[in-house]
Amino acid sequence: MGSREHPWAALNRDSRNHLHKPDLTRDARPERKPPNSNIPLMGRSSVLCSELQSRVMSFDLFFCWDRPERINFEAVCSWSDGLACFKRNDSQLWYSNEDTGVYFSLDFEGKQPAGGERPEIPEGYFDTGLSFNLNFNRPSYFGYEAMPVVENLSMGFGLSAFDPQARDSEHLLLRDVTAHDLLQGWLENNRNAILAMIEQAGLETPPQMLLEKSMYRWSYSNKRKDLQRKCGDQIVVPTLSPIRRRGSSQAQLAFAYTQDVPCLVPNCDWVLIVRKKEAHFWSATSSEVGILSARRFRELVSEHLKSFDSNEGSLQVLSPKATLDLKKRIQNCKFEYPKEEFEVLALDGFVDIEMGPGSRPN
């Protein structure tokens, strides 16, 4: 039972069709313009700040070290084999976590490209040819997942990093690359990029999710496979999906519950109910699908909910020993909304920064 496909899987597949799936060739990627290498290092801060306002595509790092040579990319690929979610395509390592939706890339230039396409590395350091790229306009957890990987890489190979997003020249070079420092920089620049895209480019405001909910979804999704192993085959651990009511700018969380199927119940806003459709005795059995608020769903099943684990206080389990009474409650409840009232969002299709009146890029 644990391997059964979730009833909202079709909606999730529709969502993933819109998820950013890049061509892994370098030519297909957006052009990354390094800082103007003709400007003295100590005088670049104003230029970098102005470039940040106009270049809101991605967060880039260029790795360097004290050796006058390129990094051994085969060794980097071997390092990536020890981590989940990496896939190699020629001179690129693409990270993609299907559970959380997080993706980013590590790219390698074997030779110094002509035309100043890479930044000027500070004196005493040499360009390794390796760079990191993470798109902006993403939920905060993209940075929380990516930056520890960058720190791991940097520590493993003795790398420093040139950060063209730095606010001033003193922070252009990160000699000690830490996840904490990178995360703070990415969160600030991601927020600025989102606001700049809305304010300067006139783009539509993306769906917004509360940061607490966004981070909860990321944490839960990271643990979902382990939770499934812990639950065994008799209890389904559902996917927690970002959704919104059509026409709304508010992104919320939902999971799918199938009648008679024991499952783990995470914190959420909505529950998609799949139940048997009443039919004439001569008709084939079919299903109907509708939406209940999480509050209404918990009211219906409250007598059958049990704590799952003291270490997972937000999770409850709908007992496999659920009675006929529960079946009748689900069968006879009135749906609050048809499923067509909602749409599943792509896992990179919303943001979680505050965008109240007066919000402006820093």
KAWO-V641473 format. One record per run of one state. SS is the DSSP state (alpha for helix, beta for strand, coil for the rest). FROM is the first residue (numbers start at 0). TO is the last residue. If there is no record, write none. Layout:
BEGIN
SS/FROM/TO ; SS/FROM/TO
END
This chain:
BEGIN
coil/0/7 ; alpha/8/16 ; coil/17/24 ; alpha/25/27 ; coil/28/39 ; alpha/40/42 ; coil/43/43 ; alpha/44/53 ; coil/54/56 ; beta/57/64 ; coil/65/71 ; alpha/72/80 ; coil/81/84 ; beta/85/88 ; coil/89/90 ; beta/91/95 ; coil/96/101 ; beta/102/107 ; coil/108/124 ; beta/125/134 ; coil/135/139 ; alpha/140/156 ; coil/157/158 ; beta/159/161 ; coil/162/167 ; alpha/168/170 ; coil/171/171 ; beta/172/173 ; coil/174/177 ; alpha/178/198 ; coil/199/205 ; beta/206/207 ; coil/208/209 ; alpha/210/230 ; coil/231/234 ; beta/235/235 ; coil/236/239 ; beta/240/244 ; coil/245/248 ; beta/249/249 ; coil/250/250 ; beta/251/257 ; coil/258/261 ; beta/262/264 ; coil/265/268 ; beta/269/276 ; coil/277/284 ; beta/285/292 ; alpha/293/303 ; beta/304/306 ; coil/307/314 ; beta/315/317 ; coil/318/322 ; alpha/323/331 ; coil/332/335 ; beta/336/337 ; alpha/338/340 ; beta/341/343 ; coil/344/348 ; beta/349/350 ; coil/351/361
END
